[in-house]
């Protein structure tokens, strides 16, 4: 991959064979492809997503409780 800034190549990096670029809006669709991820990879992704959801829920709960106090 080559990073270009103002028309000039400023950096080059090797990209692994299993890397890909995707927009956030299409990310969830990747998990519908049964041949793309192994079970272990899906479990790791699921664990990470669940941790993120739990943290967001905690923050929202704390904000809600703070709003109720006011």
Buried (B, 14 or more C-beta within 10 A) or exposed (E): EEEEEEEEEEEEEEEEEEEEEEEEEEEEEEEEEEEEBEEEEEEEEEEEEEEEEEEEEEEEEEEEEEEEEE
